[in-house]
Amino acid sequence: MVNGSLADIIFIPQLRPKCDESIRIALDIVKGIHYLHEECKTQIIHCDIKPQNILIDAHRSARISDFGLAKLLKPDQKNTCTGIRGTRGYVAPEWYRKMPVAVKADVYSFGVGLLEIIFCRTKLDLSLREEAIVNELAKLVVDEETDKKQFERMERVGLWCILDDPSSVHP
């Protein structure tokens, strides 16, 4: 893909998308995950949803890639038991608890990635000082055209995706 990966555009300051483009990219990813989970004849758990595995085409549309760790579910199967698959930081807690894994594992990974899209910052940047990590949303959004309410809504959705008890956050 001509524009590389999502990681390339959100982690390189000169390429960062504006608010409306970030929302469109997030929706492209959601559509791709929905296709894998609900529309494929065989349900697929990708197991490694992260910005490096989201490619950006010439129109800056997002496409899910790298299915090397994917797990296929049989038609009557809702979850699967398997060893941990995925990249640290994006792996859902079920994997570590040795619990059966369902499509929710990809939703968790998407939530982590969505927060990275919003903040244009990797989930773990050890080069930053502690006070730089704890920032308010308003300080992170520097574009004057940005609709902070949209970003706040996206932030709630991202948090909802990664929480064990999503009832505490209302997207």
C-alpha positions as CSV (number, residue, x, y, z in Angstrom):
1,M,0.0,0.0,0.0
2,V,1.4,3.4,-1.0
3,N,0.8,5.1,2.3
4,G,2.3,2.3,4.5
5,S,0.7,1.4,7.7
6,L,-1.6,3.2,10.1
7,A,1.4,3.4,12.5
8,D,3.3,5.3,9.9
9,I,0.7,8.1,9.7
10,I,-0.3,8.4,13.4
11,F,3.2,8.2,14.9
12,I,5.0,10.5,12.4
13,P,4.0,14.1,13.2
14,Q,4.0,15.4,9.6
15,L,1.6,12.6,8.4
16,R,-0.9,12.7,11.3
17,P,-4.6,12.7,10.2
18,K,-7.0,15.5,11.1
19,C,-10.1,14.6,13.2
20,D,-12.4,13.7,10.3
21,E,-9.8,11.5,8.7
22,S,-9.1,9.8,12.0
23,I,-12.8,9.0,12.4
24,R,-13.0,7.7,8.8
25,I,-10.0,5.4,9.4
26,A,-11.4,4.1,12.6
27,L,-14.7,3.3,10.8
28,D,-12.8,1.5,8.1
29,I,-11.2,-0.7,10.7
30,V,-14.5,-1.3,12.4
31,K,-16.0,-2.3,9.1
32,G,-13.1,-4.7,8.4
33,I,-13.4,-6.3,11.9
34,H,-17.2,-6.6,11.5
35,Y,-16.7,-8.4,8.2
36,L,-14.3,-10.9,9.8
37,H,-16.5,-11.5,12.7
38,E,-20.0,-11.4,11.2
39,E,-20.0,-11.6,7.4
40,C,-17.4,-14.2,6.5
41,K,-18.7,-17.7,6.0
42,T,-16.1,-18.8,8.6
43,Q,-15.8,-16.4,11.5
44,I,-12.2,-15.1,11.9
45,I,-10.5,-13.8,15.0
46,H,-7.6,-11.8,13.6
47,C,-5.6,-12.0,16.9
48,D,-3.2,-9.1,16.0
49,I,-5.2,-5.9,15.3
50,K,-2.7,-3.1,15.7
51,P,-1.7,0.0,13.7
52,Q,1.2,-1.8,12.1
53,N,-1.2,-4.3,10.7
54,I,-3.6,-1.7,9.2
55,L,-2.5,-0.6,5.8
56,I,-3.4,2.7,4.3
57,D,-4.2,2.8,0.5
58,A,-3.8,5.6,-2.0
59,H,-7.1,7.2,-0.8
60,R,-6.0,6.9,2.8
61,S,-8.6,4.2,3.5
62,A,-7.6,1.6,6.1
63,R,-7.3,-2.1,5.3
64,I,-6.7,-4.9,7.8
65,S,-3.6,-7.0,6.9
66,D,-1.3,-9.7,8.2
67,F,-3.5,-12.7,9.0
68,G,-0.6,-14.9,10.1
69,L,-1.9,-15.3,13.6
70,A,-5.6,-15.5,12.7
71,K,-7.9,-18.2,14.2
72,L,-10.8,-19.6,12.2
73,L,-13.9,-20.6,14.2
74,K,-16.1,-23.5,13.1
75,P,-19.7,-22.5,12.3
76,D,-21.0,-23.8,15.7
77,Q,-18.1,-22.3,17.7
78,K,-18.3,-19.1,19.7
79,N,-14.8,-19.2,21.2
80,T,-11.6,-21.1,21.1
81,C,-8.9,-22.2,23.5
82,T,-5.4,-21.6,22.1
83,G,-2.1,-20.2,23.3
84,I,-1.5,-16.4,23.4
85,R,-1.5,-14.9,19.9
86,G,-0.8,-11.3,19.1
87,T,1.4,-8.4,20.1
88,R,2.0,-7.4,23.8
89,G,0.0,-4.4,24.7
90,Y,-2.8,-5.3,22.2
91,V,-3.5,-8.8,23.5
92,A,-6.8,-9.1,25.4
93,P,-6.8,-10.2,29.1
94,E,-8.5,-13.5,28.2
95,W,-5.3,-14.7,26.6
96,Y,-3.3,-14.2,29.8
97,R,-6.1,-15.8,32.0
98,K,-6.0,-18.9,29.8
99,M,-9.7,-18.4,29.1
100,P,-11.5,-19.3,25.9
101,V,-11.0,-16.5,23.4
102,A,-13.9,-15.0,21.3
103,V,-14.1,-12.2,18.7
104,K,-14.1,-9.8,21.7
105,A,-10.3,-10.2,21.7
106,D,-10.1,-8.2,18.4
107,V,-12.5,-5.6,19.9
108,Y,-10.0,-5.2,22.8
109,S,-7.1,-4.8,20.4
110,F,-9.1,-2.3,18.3
111,G,-9.8,-0.3,21.5
112,V,-6.1,0.0,22.2
113,G,-5.5,1.0,18.6
114,L,-8.3,3.6,18.7
115,L,-6.8,5.3,21.6
116,E,-3.5,5.4,19.7
117,I,-5.3,7.0,16.7
118,I,-6.9,9.6,19.0
119,F,-3.7,10.6,20.8
120,C,-1.2,9.9,17.9
121,R,0.9,8.2,20.5
122,T,1.9,4.6,20.9
123,K,0.4,2.7,23.8
124,L,3.7,2.6,25.6
125,D,6.4,5.2,25.0
126,L,9.2,4.7,27.5
127,S,11.1,7.7,26.2
128,L,8.4,10.0,27.7
129,R,8.5,11.4,31.2
130,E,5.6,10.5,33.5
131,E,4.1,13.9,33.4
132,A,4.2,13.9,29.6
133,I,2.2,10.7,29.5
134,V,-0.6,12.0,31.7
135,N,-2.1,14.7,29.5
136,E,-5.5,16.1,29.1
137,L,-7.3,15.5,25.9
138,A,-7.4,19.2,25.1
139,K,-3.5,19.4,25.3
140,L,-3.2,16.5,22.9
141,V,-5.5,17.9,20.3
142,V,-3.7,20.8,18.7
143,D,-5.7,21.3,15.5
144,E,-8.0,24.2,15.9
145,E,-10.5,22.6,13.6
146,T,-10.8,19.5,15.7
147,D,-14.2,18.8,17.3
148,K,-13.2,17.9,20.8
149,K,-16.6,16.2,21.4
150,Q,-15.9,13.8,18.6
151,F,-12.5,12.9,20.1
152,E,-14.0,12.5,23.5
153,R,-16.6,10.2,22.1
154,M,-13.9,8.2,20.3
155,E,-12.0,8.0,23.6
156,R,-15.0,6.6,25.4
157,V,-15.5,4.0,22.6
158,G,-11.8,3.0,22.9
159,L,-12.0,2.7,26.7
160,W,-15.3,0.7,26.3
161,C,-13.5,-1.7,24.0
162,I,-10.7,-2.5,26.5
163,L,-12.6,-2.6,29.8
164,D,-13.5,-5.9,31.3
165,D,-16.7,-4.3,32.5
166,P,-17.7,-1.9,29.7
167,S,-20.9,-0.9,31.5
168,S,-18.9,1.9,33.3
169,V,-18.3,3.8,30.1
170,H,-21.1,4.8,27.8
171,P,-20.1,5.4,24.2
